[in-house]
Amino acid sequence: MKRFISECQKWVETHSMVPLTVVRVYLGVGLFIKGIYFLQNREVLDAILASASLPQVPFSVAPYIIGAHLVGGLLLAAGLFTRLAAFLQMPIFYGAIAYAYAGQMTTLEARQGFEFAGLMFFLSGLLVAFGGGDWSLDKMLLLRKRDSWTHNHPDAFLDLLRVFLGVALFLKAIFFMMHRDELIQVIEKSGTWSIFPITLAHYVIPAHLVGGILLALGLLTRWAALAQLPMLIAAVFYVYLPNMLAIEGRQNFEFSSLVLFLVLLTAVFGAGKWSLEHVMSGPREGEVQPKPAH
């Protein structure tokens, strides 16, 4: 068992581009499915746009959103023109943040939408910066710049993702501390999980608060990530999955599923080089250390 764990650790350390690849594919598939949903339920997208305070633009926004999700999702999943495909998503999520949710942060639903759009904007920005990764059509067709900083520091992708998740979870805990009644309402929607709403509330807040700080610092990273799993699994399968027919329930399901996926990814791959864990562990075998200046 010990040898197996050691081999897994070595595999993780030698495959630093895997997180970038799986996040890119996950987002690509998710965006494509979202585009299909909006294409089949155009009235839902029109209702969302009508409720937002969008500025005047000389073209219809809805076809752009559907096309960007469909075409961009396919390109991201394949890793072809990755930076362009990711960049096409950023105006959509920025618009959702600035014009749909920013002025409605008083409700939990609006806050969830704001956080989802913010996370998608951040992930799209990371893909614009880092590209498709080694397992992509961009790499096969030599469309990826090999002399860039991001190419030489692929582990930075997971580190930036970990820090973002940590800060977001910490802020979520602060919100639940100030609005405990809303947290209890969410727990009570989870069926059999609602037998002990107060007990679960006392677990969720410290897990987000302490776990968020540990994730942001890169300390006890895997344990901090694993601590988030019970509440995320409950949210995905017991709270939001049964309410997928409503647009709010569907969006909350997509958001919780994405966070669950990213937390699992962090639990598998750990903290990365920009973390307290890496600093405290000292130089590892095969790692080149800079020579002191004379």
Residue pairs with C-beta under 8 A, 6 or more apart in sequence:
12 268
12 269
12 270
13 284
16 154
16 155
16 158
17 133
17 134
17 135
17 154
18 269
19 157
19 158
19 161
19 265
19 269
20 127
20 130
20 133
20 154
20 157
20 158
21 79
21 132
21 133
21 134
21 135
21 136
22 265
23 123
23 126
23 127
23 157
23 161
23 262
23 265
24 76
24 77
24 79
24 82
24 127
24 132
24 133
24 136
25 76
25 77
25 79
26 258
26 261
27 73
27 76
27 120
27 123
27 124
27 127
28 72
28 73
28 74
28 75
28 76
28 77
28 78
28 85
29 73
29 77
30 73
30 254
30 258
31 69
31 70
31 72
31 73
31 76
31 89
32 69
32 70
32 73
32 74
32 77
33 73
34 69
34 73
34 254
35 65
35 66
35 67
35 68
35 69
35 70
35 73
36 70
37 44
37 250
38 44
38 45
38 62
38 65
38 66
38 69
39 66
39 70
42 62
44 247
45 62
45 65
45 66
46 62
47 247
48 100
48 247
49 61
49 62
51 100
52 95
52 96
52 99
52 100
53 99
53 100
53 103
54 61
54 95
54 99
55 99
61 95
64 92
65 92
68 88
68 89
68 92
69 89
69 92
71 85
71 88
72 85
72 86
72 88
72 89
73 85
75 81
75 82
75 84
75 85
76 82
76 85
76 86
76 127
78 136
78 137
79 132
79 133
79 135
79 136
79 137
79 138
79 139
80 132
80 136
80 137
80 138
80 141
80 143
81 138
81 143
82 127
82 131
82 132
82 133
82 136
82 138
83 127
83 128
83 131
83 132
85 127
86 124
86 125
86 127
86 128
87 124
87 128
89 120
89 124
90 121
90 124
90 125
90 128
93 117
93 118
93 120
93 121
93 124
94 121
96 113
96 117
97 114
97 117
97 118
97 121
100 113
100 117
101 110
101 111
101 113
101 114
101 117
102 114
104 110
105 111
105 114
108 179
108 182
108 185
108 186
109 248
109 252
111 175
112 251
112 252
112 255
113 251
115 168
115 172
115 255
116 251
116 254
116 255
116 258
118 168
119 164
119 168
119 255
119 258
119 259
120 258
122 164
123 161
126 157
126 160
126 161
129 150
130 150
130 154
130 156
130 157
131 138
131 144
131 145
131 148
131 150
131 151
132 138
132 139
132 144
133 139
133 154
136 144
137 143
138 144
144 151
145 151
150 156
150 157
155 272
155 273
155 274
156 272
156 273
156 274
158 265
158 266
158 269
158 272
159 218
159 271
159 272
159 273
159 274
159 275
161 262
161 265
161 266
162 215
162 216
162 218
162 221
162 266
162 271
162 272
162 275
163 215
163 216
163 218
165 212
165 215
165 259
165 262
165 263
165 266
166 211
166 212
166 213
166 214
166 215
166 216
166 217
166 224
167 212
167 216
168 212
169 208
169 209
169 211
169 212
169 215
169 228
170 208
170 209
170 212
170 213
170 216
171 212
172 208
172 212
173 204
173 205
173 206
173 207
173 208
173 209
173 212
174 209
176 182
176 183
176 201
176 204
176 205
176 208
177 205
177 209
180 201
180 205
183 201
183 204
183 205
184 197
184 198
184 201
186 235
186 239
187 193
187 194
187 197
187 200
187 201
187 204
188 194
188 197
189 239
190 234
190 235
190 238
190 239
191 238
192 238
193 200
193 234
193 238
200 231
203 230
203 231
204 231
207 227
207 228
207 231
208 228
210 224
210 227
211 224
211 225
211 227
211 228
212 224
214 220
214 221
214 223
214 224
215 221
215 224
215 225
215 266
217 275
217 276
218 271
218 272
218 274
218 275
218 276
218 277
218 278
219 271
219 275
219 276
219 277
220 277
221 266
221 270
221 271
221 275
221 277
222 266
222 267
222 270
225 263
225 264
225 266
225 267
226 267
228 259
228 263
229 260
229 263
229 264
229 267
232 256
232 259
232 260
232 263
233 260
235 252
235 256
236 253
236 256
236 257
236 260
239 252
239 256
240 249
240 252
240 253
240 256
241 253
242 249
243 249
243 250
243 252
243 253
244 250
244 253
270 277
271 277
271 278
272 278
283 289
